[in-house]
Amino acid sequence: MKYFTKLFYVIGFLLFFVTFSFAIYFAEKMNDFRVSAAKEKVPSYKYHFVLVPEEVDNNYWRLIEKGARDAANQFGIELEYVGPKQGNIDEHLKTLEMAAAAKVDGIISQGLTEKQFTPLINKLVKNGTPIITIDTDAENSNRNSYVGTNNYYAGFIAGQALLKDTSGIVNVAIITGSFHSINQKMRMNGFKAAVKGEERVRIIAIEESKISQIRAAEKTYQILEKYPQVNAIFGTSALDGIGIANSVTLLNRVEGMYIIGFDTLDETLAAMKKGIIDATVTQEPYEMGHRSVELMIKIIEGKKVPTTNYTNTDVIHKEDITADMKEDTVK
């Protein structure tokens, strides 16, 4: 009896040992698989860049992001797209400081106001973080390069288009995205320079939309109520033209009104096809994003790059709209 009892315990121990050994073996294999799978999922990036937009959910900035992300994927770059949900200078500055503190390899950012941005850019560059300004320059700073529209020229060709497309007395109102943004100021200055000296053209009113389609519509409505003689309106940012078109239509003032906007958002193109918006200034946001990543790589690798890199800009009319034209030609 004792013999069978001992045999039972021996067999039980052997079964437990074998089962336990298999459990450990498969656990180790599963762990190795998980580690291997994790390694496969985490790509190896060459550099880490941060792109800081004016507004993260703005359609125009999403196009810049798309260009930058395509370039990042092409060259093995980790790209973060972070910034204010709505235009906020303090939040924008804080994002730049946090990116630099995280020791990223390069920062791509809109320039915005010179007073706040130039000192910070100079500080970050001095501390070893390369900076490329995009869309809006901070040309008096020590930024490494600028990629984007020549905003003064963009405003100038808008003014030239108005002169070419109109005749007789023209009373102009301007709706601008922001009184404080450098790019908006330059567009207005370029426009004013183009019409300066033309006795038939007078600028009657200038209002701010704060980069809001609804506010652009409100300001247009107020201007037309106060100054019924206005027969031309220039919108200096993408949403301005759409807001202007909505108010002009609501007030039944389309006939005899000349509208020139900025960028080729779908709503802008639709209004042009209907004959509400007469012309718009085009930009290349996708190209801005793509080129900025390419240039940042060259800067980090010690290669010489131009300090100013202008992307193409033009004025188009209804007849210039093509079937395949999308937002990737625009702000």
C-alpha positions as a Python dict, from the first residue, in 0.01 Angstrom:
ca = {
    (1, 'M'): (0, 0, 0),
    (2, 'K'): (283, 234, 93),
    (3, 'Y'): (443, 153, -243),
    (4, 'F'): (137, 268, -439),
    (5, 'T'): (104, 580, -227),
    (6, 'K'): (464, 677, -299),
    (7, 'L'): (417, 599, -668),
    (8, 'F'): (108, 820, -677),
    (9, 'Y'): (294, 1113, -525),
    (10, 'V'): (591, 1066, -757),
    (11, 'I'): (368, 1061, -1066),
    (12, 'G'): (173, 1363, -936),
    (13, 'F'): (494, 1557, -878),
    (14, 'L'): (623, 1470, -1226),
    (15, 'L'): (295, 1585, -1387),
    (16, 'F'): (302, 1910, -1188),
    (17, 'F'): (666, 1970, -1284),
    (18, 'V'): (600, 1906, -1654),
    (19, 'T'): (288, 2127, -1652),
    (20, 'F'): (469, 2406, -1465),
    (21, 'S'): (767, 2386, -1703),
    (22, 'F'): (540, 2416, -2009),
    (23, 'A'): (362, 2712, -1849),
    (24, 'I'): (690, 2894, -1793),
    (25, 'Y'): (809, 2812, -2145),
    (26, 'F'): (495, 2944, -2313),
    (27, 'A'): (486, 3250, -2085),
    (28, 'E'): (840, 3338, -2189),
    (29, 'K'): (755, 3284, -2555),
    (30, 'M'): (448, 3507, -2523),
    (31, 'N'): (656, 3774, -2353),
    (32, 'D'): (917, 3752, -2628),
    (33, 'F'): (638, 3786, -2884),
    (34, 'R'): (497, 4093, -2710),
    (35, 'V'): (838, 4258, -2689),
    (36, 'S'): (906, 4177, -3053),
    (37, 'A'): (563, 4309, -3159),
    (38, 'A'): (615, 4627, -2955),
    (39, 'K'): (951, 4683, -3121),
    (40, 'E'): (790, 4639, -3462),
    (41, 'K'): (519, 4893, -3377),
    (42, 'V'): (759, 5165, -3256),
    (43, 'P'): (935, 5311, -3560),
    (44, 'S'): (1283, 5452, -3539),
    (45, 'Y'): (1277, 5825, -3620),
    (46, 'K'): (1571, 6025, -3745),
    (47, 'Y'): (1461, 6358, -3593),
    (48, 'H'): (1173, 6498, -3386),
    (49, 'F'): (1000, 6815, -3515),
    (50, 'V'): (707, 7015, -3379),
    (51, 'L'): (470, 7212, -3604),
    (52, 'V'): (281, 7486, -3417),
    (53, 'P'): (-18, 7629, -3614),
    (54, 'E'): (-223, 7939, -3546),
    (55, 'E'): (-526, 7712, -3490),
    (56, 'V'): (-507, 7333, -3490),
    (57, 'D'): (-849, 7271, -3648),
    (58, 'N'): (-830, 7544, -3912),
    (59, 'N'): (-872, 7393, -4262),
    (60, 'Y'): (-584, 7594, -4398),
    (61, 'W'): (-348, 7475, -4125),
    (62, 'R'): (-462, 7117, -4172),
    (63, 'L'): (-334, 7146, -4530),
    (64, 'I'): (1, 7271, -4402),
    (65, 'E'): (5, 6978, -4159),
    (66, 'K'): (-69, 6732, -4443),
    (67, 'G'): (227, 6859, -4645),
    (68, 'A'): (455, 6848, -4341),
    (69, 'R'): (338, 6500, -4241),
    (70, 'D'): (388, 6361, -4591),
    (71, 'A'): (745, 6494, -4590),
    (72, 'A'): (799, 6360, -4237),
    (73, 'N'): (688, 6012, -4341),
    (74, 'Q'): (909, 6031, -4649),
    (75, 'F'): (1224, 6119, -4454),
    (76, 'G'): (1164, 5925, -4131),
    (77, 'I'): (1081, 6224, -3909),
    (78, 'E'): (859, 6222, -3600),
    (79, 'L'): (624, 6519, -3642),
    (80, 'E'): (401, 6659, -3367),
    (81, 'Y'): (120, 6898, -3460),
    (82, 'V'): (22, 7096, -3150),
    (83, 'G'): (-105, 7446, -3075),
    (84, 'P'): (-409, 7656, -2978),
    (85, 'K'): (-758, 7534, -3067),
    (86, 'Q'): (-840, 7896, -3143),
    (87, 'G'): (-594, 8177, -3214),
    (88, 'N'): (-428, 8265, -2884),
    (89, 'I'): (-84, 8429, -2874),
    (90, 'D'): (-9, 8337, -2512),
    (91, 'E'): (-93, 7971, -2570),
    (92, 'H'): (110, 7973, -2890),
    (93, 'L'): (415, 8110, -2708),
    (94, 'K'): (375, 7857, -2428),
    (95, 'T'): (366, 7573, -2684),
    (96, 'L'): (694, 7694, -2835),
    (97, 'E'): (860, 7706, -2493),
    (98, 'M'): (736, 7357, -2403),
    (99, 'A'): (861, 7214, -2733),
    (100, 'A'): (1205, 7363, -2676),
    (101, 'A'): (1211, 7236, -2316),
    (102, 'A'): (1135, 6885, -2450),
    (103, 'K'): (1459, 6909, -2653),
    (104, 'V'): (1295, 6857, -2992),
    (105, 'D'): (1527, 6877, -3292),
    (106, 'G'): (1340, 7160, -3465),
    (107, 'I'): (1033, 7383, -3441),
    (108, 'I'): (818, 7506, -3732),
    (109, 'S'): (583, 7787, -3632),
    (110, 'Q'): (381, 8081, -3755),
    (111, 'G'): (556, 8411, -3675),
    (112, 'L'): (259, 8622, -3560),
    (113, 'T'): (335, 8944, -3369),
    (114, 'E'): (691, 9077, -3367),
    (115, 'K'): (678, 9214, -3011),
    (116, 'Q'): (612, 8877, -2846),
    (117, 'F'): (760, 8634, -3097),
    (118, 'T'): (1096, 8787, -3190),
    (119, 'P'): (1248, 8777, -2837),
    (120, 'L'): (1133, 8418, -2781),
    (121, 'I'): (1257, 8297, -3119),
    (122, 'N'): (1595, 8461, -3057),
    (123, 'K'): (1615, 8293, -2717),
    (124, 'L'): (1529, 7947, -2851),
    (125, 'V'): (1770, 7971, -3143),
    (126, 'K'): (2048, 8092, -2910),
    (127, 'N'): (1984, 7787, -2690),
    (128, 'G'): (2025, 7554, -2987),
    (129, 'T'): (1672, 7494, -3121),
    (130, 'P'): (1640, 7561, -3497),
    (131, 'I'): (1329, 7763, -3587),
    (132, 'I'): (1154, 7788, -3923),
    (133, 'T'): (871, 8039, -3949),
    (134, 'I'): (587, 7933, -4178),
    (135, 'D'): (297, 8124, -4335),
    (136, 'T'): (387, 8437, -4137),
    (137, 'D'): (747, 8548, -4097),
    (138, 'A'): (931, 8706, -3806),
    (139, 'E'): (1195, 8855, -4033),
    (140, 'N'): (1360, 9067, -3765),
    (141, 'S'): (1426, 8762, -3551),
    (142, 'N'): (1712, 8512, -3570),
    (143, 'R'): (1489, 8238, -3714),
    (144, 'N'): (1678, 8006, -3947),
    (145, 'S'): (1441, 8035, -4242),
    (146, 'Y'): (1093, 8137, -4357),
    (147, 'V'): (861, 7932, -4580),
    (148, 'G'): (538, 8078, -4712),
    (149, 'T'): (362, 8349, -4910),
    (150, 'N'): (508, 8691, -4974),
    (151, 'N'): (212, 8850, -4796),
    (152, 'Y'): (285, 9205, -4908),
    (153, 'Y'): (294, 9087, -5270),
    (154, 'A'): (-27, 8887, -5218),
    (155, 'G'): (-207, 9202, -5105),
    (156, 'F'): (-51, 9401, -5387),
    (157, 'I'): (-176, 9167, -5661),
    (158, 'A'): (-520, 9172, -5498),
    (159, 'G'): (-519, 9551, -5536),
    (160, 'Q'): (-399, 9522, -5895),
    (161, 'A'): (-682, 9278, -5970),
    (162, 'L'): (-938, 9521, -5831),
    (163, 'L'): (-803, 9801, -6051),
    (164, 'K'): (-810, 9578, -6358),
    (165, 'D'): (-1154, 9430, -6292),
    (166, 'T'): (-1340, 9752, -6207),
    (167, 'S'): (-1412, 10091, -6362),
    (168, 'G'): (-1549, 10418, -6232),
    (169, 'I'): (-1561, 10519, -5865),
    (170, 'V'): (-1477, 10233, -5630),
    (171, 'N'): (-1547, 10266, -5258),
    (172, 'V'): (-1362, 9984, -5084),
    (173, 'A'): (-1411, 9817, -4748),
    (174, 'I'): (-1151, 9576, -4606),
    (175, 'I'): (-1230, 9286, -4375),
    (176, 'T'): (-906, 9158, -4222),
    (177, 'G'): (-852, 8848, -4012),
    (178, 'S'): (-656, 9031, -3742),
    (179, 'F'): (-525, 9380, -3678),
    (180, 'H'): (-229, 9229, -3492),
    (181, 'S'): (-107, 8946, -3718),
    (182, 'I'): (191, 9041, -3931),
    (183, 'N'): (67, 8855, -4240),
    (184, 'Q'): (-272, 9031, -4231),
    (185, 'K'): (-105, 9372, -4191),
    (186, 'M'): (127, 9304, -4484),
    (187, 'R'): (-163, 9201, -4707),
    (188, 'M'): (-347, 9521, -4623),
    (189, 'N'): (-33, 9730, -4680),
    (190, 'G'): (28, 9565, -5015),
    (191, 'F'): (-332, 9626, -5121),
    (192, 'K'): (-317, 9990, -5015),
    (193, 'A'): (8, 10039, -5208),
    (194, 'A'): (-148, 9897, -5524),
    (195, 'V'): (-446, 10137, -5520),
    (196, 'K'): (-256, 10438, -5386),
    (197, 'G'): (-272, 10733, -5622),
    (198, 'E'): (-583, 10603, -5798),
    (199, 'E'): (-829, 10888, -5748),
    (200, 'R'): (-1125, 10668, -5840),
    (201, 'V'): (-1052, 10424, -5556),
    (202, 'R'): (-1117, 10514, -5193),
    (203, 'I'): (-1086, 10292, -4887),
    (204, 'I'): (-1393, 10370, -4675),
    (205, 'A'): (-1370, 10126, -4383),
    (206, 'I'): (-1148, 9854, -4233),
    (207, 'E'): (-1285, 9599, -3984),
    (208, 'E'): (-1149, 9288, -3808),
    (209, 'S'): (-1303, 8940, -3834),
    (210, 'K'): (-1076, 8769, -3579),
    (211, 'I'): (-1042, 8480, -3829),
    (212, 'S'): (-1416, 8408, -3797),
    (213, 'Q'): (-1660, 8362, -4085),
    (214, 'I'): (-1955, 8473, -3869),
    (215, 'R'): (-1775, 8786, -3751),
    (216, 'A'): (-1670, 8866, -4109),
    (217, 'A'): (-2036, 8847, -4209),
    (218, 'E'): (-2139, 9068, -3914),
    (219, 'K'): (-1876, 9333, -3993),
    (220, 'T'): (-1973, 9333, -4361),
    (221, 'Y'): (-2339, 9380, -4269),
    (222, 'Q'): (-2254, 9672, -4039),
    (223, 'I'): (-2031, 9838, -4300),
    (224, 'L'): (-2295, 9815, -4574),
    (225, 'E'): (-2560, 9954, -4340),
    (226, 'K'): (-2337, 10246, -4239),
    (227, 'Y'): (-2173, 10305, -4577),
    (228, 'P'): (-2420, 10209, -4851),
    (229, 'Q'): (-2185, 10361, -5110),
    (230, 'V'): (-1938, 10072, -5063),
    (231, 'N'): (-1922, 9875, -5388),
    (232, 'A'): (-1604, 9666, -5337),
    (233, 'I'): (-1480, 9453, -5047),
    (234, 'F'): (-1145, 9281, -4991),
    (235, 'G'): (-1115, 8994, -4740),
    (236, 'T'): (-758, 8926, -4630),
    (237, 'S'): (-804, 8576, -4482),
    (238, 'A'): (-977, 8259, -4605),
    (239, 'L'): (-1298, 8285, -4400),
    (240, 'D'): (-1343, 8657, -4466),
    (241, 'G'): (-1447, 8617, -4829),
    (242, 'I'): (-1712, 8358, -4737),
    (243, 'G'): (-1854, 8578, -4461),
    (244, 'I'): (-1856, 8881, -4693),
    (245, 'A'): (-2038, 8684, -4963),
    (246, 'N'): (-2306, 8569, -4715),
    (247, 'S'): (-2389, 8923, -4599),
    (248, 'V'): (-2382, 9071, -4947),
    (249, 'T'): (-2628, 8801, -5059),
    (250, 'L'): (-2850, 8853, -4753),
    (251, 'L'): (-2867, 9227, -4821),
    (252, 'N'): (-2936, 9166, -5190),
    (253, 'R'): (-2625, 9364, -5284),
    (254, 'V'): (-2458, 9113, -5518),
    (255, 'E'): (-2533, 9320, -5827),
    (256, 'G'): (-2270, 9591, -5863),
    (257, 'M'): (-2054, 9462, -5574),
    (258, 'Y'): (-1694, 9353, -5637),
    (259, 'I'): (-1554, 9099, -5389),
    (260, 'I'): (-1200, 8966, -5377),
    (261, 'G'): (-1111, 8709, -5115),
    (262, 'F'): (-821, 8492, -5005),
    (263, 'D'): (-763, 8122, -5076),
    (264, 'T'): (-975, 7860, -5249),
    (265, 'L'): (-1184, 7694, -4981),
    (266, 'D'): (-1477, 7499, -5127),
    (267, 'E'): (-1725, 7767, -5015),
    (268, 'T'): (-1517, 8037, -5184),
    (269, 'L'): (-1505, 7847, -5513),
    (270, 'A'): (-1881, 7785, -5494),
    (271, 'A'): (-1946, 8158, -5443),
    (272, 'M'): (-1718, 8237, -5737),
    (273, 'K'): (-1907, 7996, -5962),
    (274, 'K'): (-2232, 8172, -5863),
    (275, 'G'): (-2080, 8510, -5946),
    (276, 'I'): (-2087, 8640, -5587),
    (277, 'I'): (-1709, 8647, -5530),
    (278, 'D'): (-1524, 8789, -5829),
    (279, 'A'): (-1166, 8685, -5754),
    (280, 'T'): (-948, 8525, -5488),
    (281, 'V'): (-579, 8510, -5401),
    (282, 'T'): (-432, 8159, -5400),
    (283, 'Q'): (-157, 8018, -5179),
    (284, 'E'): (22, 7681, -5144),
    (285, 'P'): (-22, 7559, -4783),
    (286, 'Y'): (61, 7196, -4866),
    (287, 'E'): (386, 7302, -5030),
    (288, 'M'): (468, 7523, -4729),
    (289, 'G'): (440, 7228, -4492),
    (290, 'H'): (633, 6988, -4711),
    (291, 'R'): (915, 7229, -4786),
    (292, 'S'): (954, 7338, -4423),
    (293, 'V'): (1030, 6981, -4314),
    (294, 'E'): (1280, 6937, -4598),
    (295, 'L'): (1457, 7259, -4505),
    (296, 'M'): (1465, 7177, -4133),
    (297, 'I'): (1646, 6851, -4209),
    (298, 'K'): (1908, 7042, -4409),
    (299, 'I'): (1951, 7296, -4128),
    (300, 'I'): (2009, 7025, -3868),
    (301, 'E'): (2257, 6852, -4096),
    (302, 'G'): (2457, 7173, -4132),
    (303, 'K'): (2362, 7248, -4491),
    (304, 'K'): (2309, 7604, -4610),
    (305, 'V'): (1947, 7701, -4688),
    (306, 'P'): (1790, 8025, -4814),
    (307, 'T'): (1667, 8245, -4530),
    (308, 'T'): (1351, 8326, -4728),
    (309, 'N'): (1154, 8070, -4929),
    (310, 'Y'): (845, 8215, -5096),
    (311, 'T'): (578, 7979, -5227),
    (312, 'N'): (367, 8070, -5529),
    (313, 'T'): (69, 8304, -5507),
    (314, 'D'): (-169, 8428, -5775),
    (315, 'V'): (-513, 8576, -5836),
    (316, 'I'): (-779, 8361, -6000),
    (317, 'H'): (-1125, 8437, -6137),
    (318, 'K'): (-1429, 8222, -6213),
    (319, 'E'): (-1292, 8116, -6550),
    (320, 'D'): (-971, 7992, -6388),
    (321, 'I'): (-1147, 7736, -6169),
    (322, 'T'): (-1078, 7381, -6285),
    (323, 'A'): (-1274, 7064, -6211),
    (324, 'D'): (-994, 6919, -5999),
    (325, 'M'): (-924, 7237, -5801),
    (326, 'K'): (-944, 7166, -5429),
    (327, 'E'): (-836, 7329, -5104),
    (328, 'D'): (-478, 7216, -5154),
    (329, 'T'): (-418, 7536, -5352),
    (330, 'V'): (-518, 7763, -5055),
    (331, 'K'): (-577, 7982, -4663),
}
